[in-house]
Amino acid sequence: MEVSELLKRYDMGQRDFTGVDLQGADLSGKALIAVKLTDANLIGVNLSRAFLTKSDFSGAFLNRANLSFVKLSEGTLAGADLTKVNLQGAFLVKTELTRAKLSGSNLKHANLRGANLQRANLCGARLQESNFRGANLQGANLNWANLQGARLSGATLQDAFLNGVKLQGAFLNGVDLKGLDLAGVDLSEAKLSGANLEETNLEATNLSAAQLRGVNLTGANLSGANLSGALLNKAELNWTNLSKADLSGSDLSEANLLGAKIDGAEFSNVTLPEMTRSYLRLLASGTPPWAQRTTRETLDYLSRGGGSSSSKS
């Protein structure tokens, strides 16, 4: 169908364009409110800055289309093929994206607040500084996705696939990440205050300079993790595996570390209450792989006023 014919029919009141073939069409800046384009062929179409509020693209083929800065709030893209689509700056608030195929797509600075992305494929997608607050990402494939600086507070991430995901500087305050596999993930400078990381696998994860105030890390695996400079005040670290973890320069004031495993951990310049420090001395054994001092010696060194750390009684 030609663009002129589509717009003519739209002006006459038609809204159902199911299965239409508009491959490569230029609809940039057009207003197509509440239209139905389910199963349509929209491969390579230009919908940049189009107004598509409450429109239905279920099952549509939008491969390599340009939807940058599109307005599609409360719309439907369920099951749509959006592989390698440009959605930079798109407004997708409360949009339905269940099982949508978004691998390799560009969603930088997109607003997906309250959107439903359950079981969507976002493998390798560029999601930097996007807004996912309150979004449902349950079971979504986020392997190798770039979520640097993304806002995910209030989002649901249970059963999500997060292998190789980049979350540097991301906002994850209060998010439930219980039991997820985040081994080796970059969470440096991330905001995780109040998050639930109970029994989460964080082996060799980069949490340097992360904000983890009041976080629940009970039973989590942090072996070999980088927690240097992290803020862990009032964190729950009971029965946590911190063996060979780097906690240098971190703030553990008012943190609970009952039963924590600290073999070969590094505590240089850590902020720690004296009572907790004394307790950790009893548990300490081993030597950090990169250090010349044993774990107990780092604690002893700090008790003599090492670095910027100050013992709090």
Beta strands, then each sheet from edge to edge (+ up, - down):
end
